[in-house]
Amino acid sequence: MADAVTWIRVGELGKIIRAFRAASVRRAVMAGGIQKVRLFSGFRPDLRGAAFLARMRSFHDDALLRGIAAELERDGITVVESTLFLSELVTTAGTLGRTSPKRGDAKDIALGFRIAKDVGRWDVGQSLVLKNGVVLAVEGIEGTDACIRRGGELARGEAIVVKVAKPAQDLRFDVPAVGPGTIATMVEAKARLLALEAGRTLILDREEFLARADAAKIAVVGVDEASLPAADHD
């Protein structure tokens, strides 16, 4: 239970800092996400936020979040890794529910993992959807759920979803996360397998998440990059 809740609009950096200082906050965690399309509508920076944006040379996710962390640190507020207090939510390697991947899925999982990492190097997104070695959708500004829906529409069943951390992921923010809503979207899209990077992905409401996956017969696996099969160059 939170001691206090302060609502802010995207861009109100000054209001965030004033709320933290009023509560004598010295350490902060960034959790959850912002729908990026809202940056193009309903974006109302305050004076501190506008000054911050005027100094930015890049508006990529990582650059913006690192910049915000630096602004907070100037006021004595340290942004710590979101996984610091959430170790029980971090994805572990292996099959996580009662449904196991099908024979031959390892090849698609490895391919999707490597392509998702390459996409992440360009700070585009963290997820993709594929089927039988063909990439059907890559996450963009609209987020993971929309990516799953697009891929599922093209796959017409049997799609595989892969979600990874970006290669240069700063674990203080934008850590990949899934939850029961992710499974609901996969059911809607008729996707059958969700592969998550072990050690670098959070599973929110884990018990409900796995119960929903089991009920829908969706396989959920944690993938350790070091254990991936060798890439097929044929």
C-alpha positions as CSV (number, residue, x, y, z in Angstrom):
1,M,0.0,0.0,0.0
2,A,1.4,3.4,-0.9
3,D,1.7,6.2,1.7
4,A,0.8,8.8,-1.0
5,V,-0.1,9.0,-4.6
6,T,0.6,12.0,-6.9
7,W,-0.8,12.1,-10.4
8,I,1.2,13.9,-13.1
9,R,1.0,14.4,-16.8
10,V,3.7,13.1,-19.1
11,G,6.4,15.8,-19.1
12,E,5.8,17.3,-15.7
13,L,9.3,16.7,-14.5
14,G,9.2,19.6,-12.0
15,K,6.1,18.2,-10.3
16,I,7.8,14.8,-9.9
17,I,10.8,16.3,-8.2
18,R,8.7,18.6,-5.9
19,A,6.6,15.6,-4.8
20,F,9.7,13.5,-4.1
21,R,11.4,16.3,-2.1
22,A,8.2,17.0,-0.1
23,A,8.2,13.3,0.9
24,S,12.0,13.3,1.6
25,V,12.5,10.7,-1.0
26,R,16.2,9.9,-1.6
27,R,15.8,6.7,-3.7
28,A,13.3,6.1,-6.5
29,V,12.3,3.2,-8.8
30,M,10.8,3.6,-12.2
31,A,8.1,0.9,-12.8
32,G,5.4,0.4,-15.4
33,G,5.4,2.1,-18.7
34,I,4.1,5.0,-20.7
35,Q,2.2,4.6,-23.9
36,K,4.5,6.3,-26.3
37,V,1.8,7.5,-28.6
38,R,0.8,9.8,-25.8
39,L,4.0,11.7,-26.4
40,F,2.2,13.0,-29.5
41,S,-1.0,13.9,-27.8
42,G,-1.7,15.1,-24.3
43,F,2.0,15.9,-23.7
44,R,2.2,18.9,-21.4
45,P,5.7,19.5,-20.0
46,D,6.1,22.0,-17.1
47,L,8.9,24.5,-17.1
48,R,11.5,22.0,-15.8
49,G,10.3,19.4,-18.3
50,A,10.5,21.9,-21.2
51,A,14.0,23.0,-20.2
52,F,15.1,19.4,-19.9
53,L,13.7,18.6,-23.4
54,A,15.4,21.7,-24.9
55,R,18.8,20.3,-23.8
56,M,18.2,16.8,-25.2
57,R,20.0,15.8,-28.4
58,S,18.2,12.5,-28.8
59,F,14.7,11.5,-28.0
60,H,15.3,7.7,-28.0
61,D,13.8,5.9,-25.0
62,D,17.2,5.2,-23.3
63,A,18.5,8.7,-23.8
64,L,15.3,10.3,-22.4
65,L,15.2,8.0,-19.3
66,R,18.9,8.4,-18.6
67,G,18.4,12.1,-18.8
68,I,15.5,12.1,-16.4
69,A,17.5,10.0,-14.0
70,A,20.3,12.5,-14.2
71,E,17.8,15.3,-13.5
72,L,16.5,13.5,-10.4
73,E,20.1,12.9,-9.2
74,R,20.8,16.6,-9.4
75,D,18.2,17.0,-6.7
76,G,19.6,14.3,-4.5
77,I,17.3,11.5,-5.7
78,T,19.0,8.3,-6.9
79,V,17.2,6.1,-9.4
80,V,18.0,2.5,-8.6
81,E,17.4,-0.7,-10.6
82,S,13.8,-1.7,-10.7
83,T,14.9,-5.3,-10.1
84,L,16.5,-4.4,-6.8
85,F,13.4,-5.0,-4.8
86,L,11.7,-7.4,-7.2
87,S,14.0,-10.4,-7.4
88,E,11.0,-12.7,-7.0
89,L,9.5,-11.3,-10.2
90,V,12.5,-11.9,-12.4
91,T,12.1,-14.6,-15.1
92,T,14.0,-17.8,-14.5
93,A,15.3,-20.1,-17.2
94,G,13.3,-23.1,-18.4
95,T,9.6,-23.9,-18.8
96,L,7.6,-21.9,-16.3
97,G,4.1,-23.4,-16.5
98,R,2.5,-26.7,-17.2
99,T,2.5,-26.4,-21.0
100,S,5.8,-27.3,-22.7
101,P,7.1,-26.0,-26.0
102,K,6.6,-28.3,-29.0
103,R,9.4,-30.2,-30.6
104,G,11.2,-27.9,-33.0
105,D,10.2,-24.7,-31.2
106,A,13.8,-24.1,-30.0
107,K,14.9,-23.1,-33.4
108,D,12.2,-20.4,-33.8
109,I,12.8,-19.2,-30.2
110,A,16.6,-18.8,-30.9
111,L,15.9,-17.0,-34.2
112,G,13.4,-14.7,-32.6
113,F,15.7,-14.0,-29.7
114,R,18.6,-13.0,-31.9
115,I,16.5,-10.8,-34.2
116,A,14.8,-9.1,-31.2
117,K,18.3,-8.3,-29.8
118,D,19.3,-6.8,-33.2
119,V,16.1,-4.7,-33.3
120,G,16.8,-3.6,-29.7
121,R,20.2,-2.3,-30.7
122,W,18.3,0.4,-32.7
123,D,16.1,1.2,-29.7
124,V,13.0,0.2,-31.6
125,G,11.3,-2.3,-29.3
126,Q,11.7,-5.4,-27.2
127,S,9.2,-7.9,-28.7
128,L,8.5,-9.7,-32.0
129,V,6.1,-12.4,-33.3
130,L,7.1,-15.2,-35.6
131,K,5.9,-18.4,-37.1
132,N,7.8,-21.2,-38.8
133,G,10.9,-19.0,-39.0
134,V,9.2,-16.0,-40.5
135,V,9.0,-12.7,-38.5
136,L,5.4,-11.4,-38.7
137,A,5.5,-8.3,-36.4
138,V,8.1,-6.2,-34.6
139,E,7.2,-4.0,-31.7
140,G,7.2,-0.3,-32.4
141,I,5.9,2.7,-30.6
142,E,2.5,1.1,-30.1
143,G,3.8,-1.5,-27.6
144,T,3.9,-5.2,-27.0
145,D,0.2,-5.9,-27.0
146,A,-0.4,-4.2,-30.4
147,C,2.6,-6.1,-31.8
148,I,1.1,-9.4,-30.6
149,R,-2.2,-8.6,-32.2
150,R,-0.7,-7.7,-35.5
151,G,1.4,-10.8,-35.6
152,G,-1.5,-13.0,-34.5
153,E,-3.7,-11.6,-37.3
154,L,-1.1,-12.6,-39.9
155,A,-0.2,-16.0,-38.3
156,R,-3.8,-17.1,-37.9
157,G,-2.8,-19.3,-35.0
158,E,0.3,-21.0,-33.7
159,A,2.3,-17.8,-33.4
160,I,5.4,-17.5,-31.1
161,V,6.1,-14.3,-29.1
162,V,9.6,-13.4,-28.0
163,K,10.4,-10.6,-25.6
164,V,14.0,-9.6,-24.6
165,A,15.9,-6.8,-23.0
166,K,17.8,-4.5,-25.3
167,P,21.5,-5.3,-25.5
168,A,22.4,-2.0,-23.7
169,Q,19.4,-2.1,-21.4
170,D,19.8,0.1,-18.3
171,L,18.0,-2.0,-15.6
172,R,17.0,1.2,-13.8
173,F,14.1,1.7,-16.3
174,D,12.2,0.2,-19.2
175,V,12.9,-3.4,-18.0
176,P,10.8,-5.8,-20.1
177,A,7.7,-6.9,-18.2
178,V,4.7,-9.1,-18.9
179,G,1.6,-9.9,-16.9
180,P,-1.8,-11.5,-17.0
181,G,-2.8,-8.9,-19.7
182,T,-0.1,-10.2,-21.9
183,I,-1.6,-13.7,-21.8
184,A,-5.1,-12.3,-22.5
185,T,-3.7,-10.6,-25.6
186,M,-2.0,-13.8,-26.7
187,V,-5.3,-15.7,-26.3
188,E,-7.0,-13.1,-28.4
189,A,-4.2,-13.4,-31.1
190,K,-4.2,-17.2,-30.9
191,A,-0.5,-17.2,-30.0
192,R,0.7,-20.4,-28.3
193,L,4.2,-19.7,-26.9
194,L,5.8,-16.8,-25.0
195,A,9.6,-16.8,-24.7
196,L,11.1,-14.3,-22.2
197,E,14.8,-13.4,-21.6
198,A,15.7,-15.1,-18.3
199,G,17.2,-12.8,-15.6
200,R,16.2,-9.6,-17.5
201,T,12.4,-9.8,-17.7
202,L,9.8,-9.2,-15.0
203,I,6.6,-11.3,-14.6
204,L,4.0,-9.2,-12.8
205,D,1.3,-11.1,-10.8
206,R,3.2,-14.2,-11.5
207,E,0.7,-16.7,-10.0
208,E,-2.3,-15.3,-12.0
209,F,-0.1,-15.0,-15.1
210,L,0.9,-18.6,-15.1
211,A,-2.6,-19.8,-14.2
212,R,-4.0,-18.0,-17.2
213,A,-1.2,-19.4,-19.4
214,D,-1.9,-22.9,-18.2
215,A,-5.6,-22.5,-18.7
216,A,-5.0,-21.4,-22.3
217,K,-2.4,-24.1,-22.9
218,I,0.2,-21.3,-23.7
219,A,3.8,-22.4,-23.1
220,V,5.9,-19.8,-21.2
221,V,9.7,-20.3,-21.3
222,G,12.6,-18.4,-19.8
223,V,15.5,-18.2,-22.3
224,D,19.1,-17.9,-21.3
225,E,21.1,-16.3,-24.2
226,A,24.2,-18.4,-23.3
227,S,22.2,-21.7,-23.8
228,L,20.7,-20.8,-27.2
229,P,21.6,-23.3,-30.0
230,A,24.0,-22.2,-32.6
231,A,22.7,-19.9,-35.3
232,D,21.7,-21.7,-38.6
233,H,23.4,-19.9,-41.5
234,D,22.0,-22.2,-44.2
